[in-house]
Amino acid sequence: MVFLKSTISDLVGKDLVTTQEWTIEELRAAIELAQELKRLYYYRGAKGLPNYLEKKTFIMLFYAPSTRTRAAFETAMTLLGGHAQYVEARMTRVKEGEALKDLAKMYEIFGNGVGIRILDKAIDYKYGEGHKVIREFAKHARVPVINMADDQEHPTQALGDIMTVEEKLGNVEGKKFVIMWAYAPIIRGYCSINADMLIATRFGMDVVIAHPPGFELPEKYIEWAKQNAKESGGSVEFVNDYREALQGAHVVFPRSWCSRKLAELGAAAFGKEELEIYKKYRDWRLKVEDLDLMDDHGIITHVLPVLRDYEADDAVMDSSRSVIYEQAENNLFTKAAILVLTMGGLV
Ligand code: CP
């Protein structure tokens, strides 16, 4: 590992709410550490991993469900010699009126880091509502606060995703990363879309976002992606034809996301109309025949859960181009790296 000492010490206690608040050196340090942890785990097993977080506790507050993120963070803490506490928000006193700042102070006292997930149904899909909660926590807790997915972003997921893309493609600069809107009969937020758009533009990729009209991403994220591309030498483009986008793609991520109108009004007010709009775009599915449009060595990614036969053909997700399970595995190691770095495991 060739980290700068100053990068490592700067990260102790640092929140990870958005990757935009970490420098490129800090993001690189996290990926390098994740690669090192993965190597150790592969060659020497769980016992080969140092107890970087011995006697430390990471408190994970979930307002919304999870298959992967909870399991990955919890396993990471076990592998690093520490402990993860799983807390469902509904089982806390918040619903009885306890102030968020008091909750934040409690977890600062009992834990060495806090992770929060709050999105989708937990906030009626209203853009900004989950992010506000994470920011409030981060303001009051003097321990690192990690965004485990809110309505805007999923930063630890993005790190695992770009690690996987680099593993598969080598140097990713100038490679084409297509994030393609896809039909699904349920409403989903923006978090992984924004997160992957940000990290890929940060790492110099040529990012193309394909979506039907009305499904534009939030303005702030579009502006960030443009700025990232300018600084990294990459590019970002938005198109309304997914087949055009797929031409020569090195990476394709098919995923449903909600319209701006839904994100503004919420599902209680606009959910039924939103699902009717989706039906007009049923054809937006990554099909087996679409793979011929991609680069010969192009890969399919997905943060999961994937809605098979809606977002992509079942056969696409099981094809030799699909890297979804490796992506999930790398997400374990990037989450472990974030915990080590922010909770002071290397100092
Ligand atoms: N990718 C991801 O965050 O999965 P979960 O929602 O299952 O945690």
Residues whose N, C-alpha, C, O or C-beta is under 5 A from the ligand:
A	BS01	CP	P65 S66 T67 R68 T69 R70 V303 L304 P305
